[in-house]
Amino acid sequence: MEHPDDNEETKTQYFSTTNYSGGEMFAYSAAPPPQPKEPAVRPLIVTVICILGLIGSTISLMVGLVQFVRVEVVTWDILFLVVGAAANLVAYIGIWKMQLWGLYILILMFLVTVVVIMNTTYSGTLSLSLSTFLLLILGLNSKKMQ
């Protein structure tokens, strides 16, 4: 709809109505109505990382739960394995849906794992290197996430 006071070139104006307690209010706006966002297309490398991550997290969660049930006294490392695997599982589901919160959870779990490895006698050099590489790939694709 065109605004009647436009003397310059013809501009498309968008007409909208808003209800309020005193009746209807009419307004012209130069901005087009918001278009629904198209769902992000998941790159192939992100799909592969998600599938492998979901499989690995599920296996880790099952192993951790079996150990959790078998032992009489639960140690911190078994609890860390179960909670970490569950958090990673949720993170990979979020990344599969191309949501940024999934990447944030994965980064948080990576940082927690680094702190745990630094404060224990575990040697996780290969694991941390692989995790760093995967986070780098996912981070480069984060612009496509919502």
Number of C-alpha atoms within 10 A of each C-alpha: 9 12 15 7 6 9 8 6 6 10 12 13 15 15 16 11 10 9 9 8 6 6 7 9 11 9 10 13 12 11 10 10 10 6 6 6 7 6 11 13 10 15 12 9 13 19 16 12 18 21 15 13 19 20 14 15 23 16 13 19 21 16 15 22 16 13 16 17 10 10 10 8 8 12 10 9 11 17 15 15 20 22 16 21 24 17 19 27 24 18 27 27 18 20 26 19 18 24 18 18 16 22 22 15 19 24 18 15 18 18 13 14 17 14 11 14 15 12 9 8 8 9 10 13 11 9 11 16 11 12 15 14 12 16 17 12 14 20 16 10 15 16 11 15 21 13
